[in-house]
Amino acid sequence: MLSASLKKMLKIIFYFSLMFYFLHSSSLKISDAEISSISLHKDLLYISTNQGKIKIYHLKKQSFLKDISLPKDKDFFGNLIIPKIYQSHTNDHNQTLIVASNASSTRDLWLYSNSKLIPLLQNMEIQKAFWINPTQIIIALLSHEIILYSTQDHQIHYSHQISQSSLNDCIYNQKDHLIYSAGESGIIYAINPDNGNILQTFESHKDRIYQLAFYDQYLISGGADQKVNLLKLSQGIHTLESKNIHTNFLVYAVGAEKGFFAYLANEKGQINLVSFDLKRHFTLGNIKGIANTILFYKNQIIIGTDSQNIYFFTRSF
């Protein structure tokens, strides 16, 4: 049995070890809007807000560069409505896709390129849109329909209904040229982005999956069953290993990078950072709001929340 004084000393050592690994934490507040999501491209952080703006923040310079502002929309009564921007994704040609609400209670897809806003698709239930190459876009609808759209001919090249269950998240595995979608059913679908065909399914959860993340061989999912599932895959579709971490809260956000994955751990907003072999665990705290995005940038972990705050944790390993 450990004495009370020894337990206290071990606890102090543990907290000091965390301070060694995470030497600095800071936050960024968006004073005039709430954050819907954040995305990363090179050194730039794209902050989507509920006030019709994407704020572009330079991580190295630690300063805002500019805003991308969407026009207001008129509702049936002629009232001007500020669109909520749900999500954005930027390619290597600095072209940004923007998913935003409209006055008809549906969503539009915009393209921001060369300082111009171009409407691509309107009045659709778009959950997410992202580039798979410089001219092709995957569009995932809330109904779990997957669309391939080309900016060369501005045509939809296919539209496939993946599941009768609603969709929550869809991501691109560039390494294996695959997309993964998941949602209400708790099943993850591996899809060929060229034709929309389902290549594999993973029954990773017993309830709704909120978010997916992928790095190298690892596919991470978090869901309403208060579980994080970690799949180690070969060629993006063959399961080599499956591990679960059980929590006491709905897992709304997950993220992954070399050697580690992260997830929303509890109702206090804490984030757990875990090595892929499950041997190293770290907890990131003092976060106000529930995380909706977890990103990795160099030696930083960036946490976007459903409030006005973004958190940065700098690590030394």
C-alpha positions in Angstrom: 0.0 0.0 0.0 1.2 3.5 -0.9 1.2 6.0 1.9 -0.9 9.2 1.5 2.3 11.3 1.3 3.8 9.1 -1.4 0.6 9.2 -3.4 0.6 13.0 -3.2 4.2 13.1 -4.4 3.5 10.8 -7.3 0.6 13.0 -8.3 2.8 16.1 -8.3 5.4 14.3 -10.4 2.7 13.3 -12.9 1.5 16.9 -13.3 5.0 18.2 -13.7 5.6 15.5 -16.4 2.6 16.8 -18.3 4.0 20.3 -18.0 7.2 19.1 -19.5 5.4 17.6 -22.5 3.0 20.5 -23.0 5.2 23.5 -22.3 2.7 26.2 -23.4 -1.0 26.6 -24.1 -2.7 29.6 -25.4 -6.1 30.6 -26.9 -7.5 32.7 -29.7 -10.9 34.4 -29.3 -13.2 35.4 -32.1 -15.0 38.3 -30.5 -17.7 38.9 -33.1 -18.9 35.4 -34.0 -19.2 31.8 -32.9 -17.0 29.2 -34.5 -18.6 26.5 -36.6 -15.5 24.6 -37.6 -11.8 25.2 -38.4 -9.6 23.8 -41.2 -5.9 23.9 -41.9 -4.0 24.5 -45.1 -0.2 24.8 -44.9 0.4 27.7 -42.3 -3.1 29.1 -42.5 -6.1 28.4 -40.2 -9.5 28.9 -41.8 -12.1 29.7 -39.2 -15.7 29.2 -40.3 -18.2 31.3 -38.3 -22.0 31.7 -37.9 -21.7 35.3 -39.1 -21.1 34.7 -42.7 -17.3 35.0 -42.5 -14.2 32.8 -42.8 -11.4 34.4 -40.8 -7.9 33.4 -42.1 -5.3 33.3 -39.4 -1.5 32.9 -40.1 -0.2 30.4 -37.5 3.5 31.4 -37.9 2.8 35.2 -37.8 0.1 34.8 -35.2 -2.1 37.3 -37.0 -5.2 37.5 -39.1 -4.7 38.0 -42.8 -8.2 38.6 -44.1 -11.8 37.6 -44.0 -13.8 35.8 -46.7 -17.3 37.3 -46.5 -20.4 35.7 -48.0 -23.3 37.9 -49.2 -26.5 38.2 -47.1 -29.5 36.3 -48.5 -33.1 37.5 -48.6 -35.8 35.3 -47.1 -39.5 35.0 -48.2 -40.4 38.2 -46.4 -37.4 40.2 -47.8 -35.4 40.1 -44.6 -31.6 39.9 -45.0 -30.2 36.8 -43.5 -26.5 36.3 -42.6 -25.4 32.8 -43.7 -23.8 30.4 -41.3 -20.6 28.9 -42.7 -20.5 25.2 -41.7 -17.2 24.1 -43.2 -14.4 25.0 -45.7 -11.6 23.2 -47.5 -8.7 24.8 -49.4 -6.5 23.1 -52.1 -2.9 23.8 -53.2 -4.2 26.4 -55.7 -5.6 28.5 -52.8 -9.1 27.7 -53.9 -11.5 27.4 -51.0 -14.8 25.5 -50.9 -17.4 26.9 -48.6 -20.5 25.2 -47.3 -23.0 27.7 -45.9 -26.7 28.1 -45.0 -29.1 30.2 -47.0 -32.5 31.8 -46.4 -34.3 28.7 -47.7 -33.0 26.7 -44.7 -30.9 24.6 -47.1 -27.2 25.0 -47.9 -25.1 26.3 -50.8 -21.6 25.4 -52.0 -19.4 28.3 -52.9 -15.9 28.5 -54.4 -13.6 31.3 -53.4 -10.8 31.8 -56.0 -8.6 34.7 -57.0 -10.5 37.0 -54.5 -13.9 36.1 -56.1 -16.9 34.2 -54.8 -18.5 31.8 -57.3 -21.7 29.9 -56.5 -21.3 26.2 -57.5 -24.4 24.4 -56.1 -27.5 25.8 -54.3 -30.3 24.6 -52.2 -28.8 21.2 -51.2 -28.5 19.5 -47.8 -24.7 19.6 -47.9 -22.9 18.2 -44.8 -19.3 18.4 -46.2 -17.3 19.2 -49.3 -13.7 18.7 -50.0 -11.2 18.5 -52.9 -9.7 15.2 -54.0 -7.6 16.8 -56.7 -7.3 20.3 -58.2 -10.6 20.0 -60.2 -12.8 17.4 -58.5 -14.9 17.8 -55.4 -16.6 15.2 -53.2 -19.9 16.5 -51.8 -21.5 14.6 -48.9 -25.1 15.2 -48.3 -27.0 14.8 -45.0 -29.0 12.1 -46.6 -25.8 10.1 -47.1 -25.6 10.7 -50.8 -22.1 11.1 -52.2 -21.6 13.4 -55.2 -18.5 13.9 -57.5 -18.5 17.4 -58.9 -16.0 18.8 -61.5 -15.0 22.4 -61.7 -13.7 21.9 -65.2 -17.2 21.3 -66.7 -19.3 22.3 -63.7 -21.1 19.0 -63.9 -22.1 16.3 -61.4 -20.3 13.2 -62.6 -22.1 10.8 -60.3 -24.5 10.8 -57.3 -24.7 7.6 -55.2 -26.9 6.8 -52.2 -24.5 5.1 -49.8 -27.0 4.4 -47.0 -30.5 5.1 -45.9 -29.1 6.4 -42.6 -28.2 10.1 -42.3 -24.5 11.2 -42.6 -22.4 13.0 -40.0 -18.9 13.0 -41.5 -17.0 12.2 -44.6 -13.2 12.3 -45.1 -10.6 11.7 -47.7 -7.7 9.2 -47.4 -5.3 10.6 -49.9 -2.7 7.8 -49.3 -5.1 5.0 -50.6 -7.3 7.3 -52.6 -10.4 6.4 -50.7 -13.2 8.3 -48.9 -14.8 7.2 -45.7 -18.4 8.2 -44.7 -20.3 7.5 -41.4 -23.3 8.6 -39.5 -26.5 7.5 -37.9 -26.1 3.7 -38.4 -22.7 3.4 -36.7 -21.2 1.9 -39.9 -18.2 3.3 -41.7 -18.2 3.0 -45.5 -15.0 2.9 -47.5 -15.8 4.3 -51.0 -14.0 4.6 -54.3 -14.1 8.4 -55.0 -13.8 7.8 -58.8 -17.1 6.0 -59.1 -18.9 6.1 -55.7 -18.8 2.3 -55.3 -18.6 0.9 -51.7 -15.5 -1.1 -51.3 -15.7 -2.1 -47.6 -17.8 -1.5 -44.5 -16.7 -1.4 -40.9 -19.3 -1.9 -38.1 -17.3 0.1 -35.6 -20.1 1.5 -33.4 -23.5 0.6 -32.2 -24.9 4.1 -32.5 -24.3 7.3 -34.5 -20.7 8.2 -35.5 -20.0 11.9 -35.1 -16.6 12.3 -36.6 -13.8 10.5 -38.4 -10.0 11.0 -38.7 -7.3 9.2 -40.7 -3.6 9.1 -40.6 -1.3 6.7 -42.4 -2.9 3.3 -41.6 -5.2 4.4 -38.9 -8.9 5.3 -39.1 -10.3 6.8 -35.9 -14.0 7.3 -35.2 -15.9 8.8 -32.3 -19.6 8.3 -31.6 -22.8 8.5 -29.5 -22.0 5.1 -27.9 -19.3 6.9 -25.9 -16.6 5.0 -27.7 -13.5 5.7 -29.8 -12.7 3.0 -32.3 -9.2 2.7 -33.7 -8.8 0.7 -36.9 -5.4 -0.2 -38.3 -5.9 -0.9 -42.0 -4.0 -2.3 -45.0 -4.7 -0.5 -48.3 -7.3 1.5 -46.5 -9.9 -1.3 -46.5 -8.5 -4.5 -44.9 -8.6 -4.6 -41.1 -5.3 -5.5 -39.4 -6.3 -4.5 -35.9 -9.3 -2.9 -34.1 -9.1 -1.3 -30.6 -11.7 0.5 -28.5 -11.5 3.2 -25.9 -14.6 3.7 -23.8 -15.5 7.1 -22.4 -18.3 8.7 -20.2 -19.4 11.2 -22.8 -20.4 11.5 -26.4 -17.3 11.6 -28.6 -18.0 14.6 -30.9 -14.5 15.2 -32.1 -11.4 13.1 -33.1 -8.1 13.9 -34.7 -4.9 12.0 -35.7 -1.3 12.5 -36.7 2.0 10.7 -36.6 2.0 8.3 -33.6 -1.0 9.8 -31.9 -4.8 10.3 -32.0 -6.9 12.6 -29.9 -10.6 12.7 -28.9 -13.1 14.7 -26.8 -13.0 12.8 -23.5 -15.8 14.2 -21.2 -18.4 16.9 -20.6 -15.7 19.2 -19.1 -14.3 19.6 -22.7 -11.0 17.8 -21.9 -9.1 16.3 -24.8 -7.2 13.0 -24.5 -4.1 12.4 -26.6 -3.2 8.7 -27.0 -0.5 6.9 -28.8 -1.6 4.4 -31.4 -0.3 1.5 -29.3 -2.4 2.9 -26.4 0.7 3.1 -24.1 1.0 6.9 -23.8 -1.9 9.1 -22.5 -2.0 12.8 -22.0 -5.0 15.1 -21.1 -5.4 18.6 -22.4 -7.6 20.8 -20.1 -8.8 24.3 -19.4 -10.9 24.3 -22.6 -14.2 26.3 -22.5 -16.8 24.8 -24.8 -17.2 21.5 -26.5 -14.6 20.6 -29.1 -15.8 20.3 -32.7 -12.4 20.0 -34.4 -9.0 18.6 -33.5 -6.1 19.5 -35.8 -2.3 18.9 -35.7 0.1 21.5 -36.9 3.9 20.9 -36.5 4.3 20.7 -32.7 0.9 22.1 -31.9 -2.5 20.6 -31.2 -5.3 23.0 -32.2 -8.7 22.6 -30.7 -11.8 24.3 -32.2 -14.8 24.6 -30.0 -18.5 25.5 -30.4 -17.9 28.8 -28.6 -15.7 31.8 -29.6 -12.4 30.2 -28.6 -9.6 28.2 -30.3 -7.0 26.5 -28.2 -3.3 25.8 -29.0 -1.2 23.3 -27.0 2.5 23.2 -27.8 4.2 19.9 -27.1 7.9 19.0 -26.8 7.8 15.4 -28.2 
